Amino acid sequence: MLLFRTMINVKITNRTATEDYVAVERETGAIALPSKHVFAIFSVGIISVLLALPFGQLIPEDYSPFSALSAGRQEQNRRYEQAYLRNDESFAEKNLEISSTAGSEENYDDEVIPEALLANDSKDDSYTTQSAVSDQDTERQKFVTTDDKLKKEVENSEKFIANIMEPKNITDERKAESKQESDDVTALKNTVVKKEFKYDGKWYEQTVKKGDSLFKIFTYLNLDVKDLKKIRAASGDDNLNLSVGDKIQFLVNNKNVLQEIAIPLAGKKQLRFSRDLDDGSFAMSKEDRFAQFENNKKSKMEQATQMPGYLEAQKEKEAKEKELLLAKEKAEKEKAKLDAMTAALDKKEAEKEADVAQEKESKVNLANRPRLIIGSIRAGENFDKAAARLGLTRSEIVSIKNQYSGKIDFKRVGAGDNFRVLFNGIGSGSSMTAISVDSGRYGQINLYRHPQNHIFYEENGYHPSTGTFRRFPFMGQVKVNSPFNLNRYHPIKKRRRPHYGVDFKLPIGTPVYAPAEGTVTYAGYMRGGGYTVIINHKGGYTTVYMHLSKFDVRKGQDVRIGQVIAKSGNTGYSTGSHLHYEVHINGRAVDPLKVDLPSGSPATAQRLRESFKNTVYILKTELYKNALAENK
């Protein structure tokens, strides 16, 4: 036999120090990870915690990546809107491209929009259906029993029972025997039989104290005083008066029901009253002392204060005392709370009086209030107090806060923040024409009043539409995959099916704009259309947008021309990214590429923008002319 021996050559190099190995202890199964693995796991955990933190509470919102993304998205949409309004659609209309295979290049199945969603005066999107009686209800009617039928069945049953209880062939002799037996039973019931009962209970003893009576003893031992009346009735002429030091024995069961009571008499005698367990009455017997025990000797008994009823009564008493104590403590707390509230009200009233005095003082200066107010919020002040201190009225302060709604939260404006308010004249009869708030949190935001509609806009925030209805709800090259066609041949279902809109070929994520001012009547998901938005416009116009990847508006929201309302996508029944766009006039679908749309003059809109731009230039110059802040 040959013996083979295998040799293993192991080569060790300095590369092993940088290789990734995981060593497992055979005995314990513990795993020793390399340090870089431990660092990676620790880093992932820290990042996960940071992403899950509630920004604005543990971490300031200024440092939240989510608020930064939101602000960036709003700024980007604003730039998109400005570019859309500046875009000249005439070039896109002239270079419109319709695919040679339009209608079959892509396979689309667009949801038919319910008429209720397209109606301008629609108030309810629901549908009503007429319900019919179910088969189950019809079957139930077959088993309805009338009163006549029920009465007849009852009569038949009574006759049947009478025949069983009294057979017709019974003899007179048997009737006589039955009558005799009945009389014997009646006589037996009327016979008084001395009863003996086996009581289940425990004996207790109570010593009579000065001032005690049976009624008082029954009361504080929590025994039924009705039993005392029965005992007095059974005693007859026997005297139940007690003497101080007498020891009364009570036999009481675990339900605190008195079974027997032994009351001592003179000459080592006693009266014992025993309960009749059938009718609850008591029977009296006069006998030797302790006759209820063996050999007429007293056995060891617990005090009556250990009876179940007494202990229960004590617990109730303690509970009531505790409840009263708690009620007293609660009342004291309520009184302290009331005192604190009264003190707070007094303080508030004092502050209110101080504010009234300050307002009176400021009213004295309103007549000479300058055209420009320059202010800074002091420590311990909020915007309202600082503005009132500098001569702004309450209505003007509320108006300023309303103008900045959605832009600045004045609860977060604090010490060190500055503001400027420009008026069109001196004194309280003047109106605000420009406002500037410079906050460390929100930056500097200036608003200027339009001279015609008196609405405040930012410097580049005025976009007059003048009734314009743009042809395309997007920018760029217009490529049509499937045009408006009421006799379109459906490429999937192989039959004629109307196509009420136009399919524009767009990459996913392309901004979709409102072509005119309007109100959003639907923003949600439809079975065929995917994410869908519907907007009602003035003049009976309605526009529909389907297969969106997302939408940035909500139902009931008013939108302006050029506002980004959604992004194109490929949701719903769609085999390619595109935008399905419909235009309806008074509920009737029309071709968006050919229908005449309201054509407000772009030149007029441009002229209005230039006019407001000149107004802003003048107001901006005056807003930073510090000399206007001096009384003249």
Sequence and secondary structure as in RCSB ss.txt:
>XXXX:A:sequence
MLLFRTMINVKITNRTATEDYVAVERETGAIALPSKHVFAIFSVGIISVLLALPFGQLIPEDYSPFSALSAGRQE
QNRRYEQAYLRNDESFAEKNLEISSTAGSEENYDDEVIPEALLANDSKDDSYTTQSAVSDQDTERQKFVTTDDKL
KKEVENSEKFIANIMEPKNITDERKAESKQESDDVTALKNTVVKKEFKYDGKWYEQTVKKGDSLFKIFTYLNLDV
KDLKKIRAASGDDNLNLSVGDKIQFLVNNKNVLQEIAIPLAGKKQLRFSRDLDDGSFAMSKEDRFAQFENNKKSK
MEQATQMPGYLEAQKEKEAKEKELLLAKEKAEKEKAKLDAMTAALDKKEAEKEADVAQEKESKVNLANRPRLIIG
SIRAGENFDKAAARLGLTRSEIVSIKNQYSGKIDFKRVGAGDNFRVLFNGIGSGSSMTAISVDSGRYGQINLYRH
PQNHIFYEENGYHPSTGTFRRFPFMGQVKVNSPFNLNRYHPIKKRRRPHYGVDFKLPIGTPVYAPAEGTVTYAGY
MRGGGYTVIINHKGGYTTVYMHLSKFDVRKGQDVRIGQVIAKSGNTGYSTGSHLHYEVHINGRAVDPLKVDLPSG
SPATAQRLRESFKNTVYILKTELYKNALAENK
>XXXX:A:secstr
             GGGGGS   EE TTT  EE  HHHHHHHHHHHHHHHHHHS BTTTB GGG HHHHHHHHHHH
HHHHHHHHHHH  HHHHHHT EE TTTTTSS B      HHHH TT             HHHHHHHTT   HHHH
HHHHHHHHHHHHHHHS TT  HHHHHHHHHHHHHHHHHHHS          EEEEEE  TT  HHHHHHHTT  H
HHHHHHHHHHTTS     TT EEEEEE TT  EEEEEEEETTTEEEEEEE TTT  EEEEEEETTTTSGGG    
 EEGGGSHHHHHHHHHHHHHHHHHHHHHHHHHHHHHHHHHHHHHHHHHHHHHHHHHHHHHHHHHHHTT  SEEEE
E  TT  HHHHHHHTT  HHHHHHHHHHTTTT  GGG  TT EEEEEESSSSTT  EEEEEEEETTTEEEEEEE 
TTT  EE TT     TT   S SS S  EEEE  BTT B TTT SB  B SEEE   TT EEE SS EEEEEEEE
ETTTEEEEEEEEGGGEEEEEEEEEEE   TT EE TT EEEEEB  SSBSS BEEEEEEETTEEE TTTS     
 HHHHHHHHHHHHHHHHHHHHHHT GGGGS  
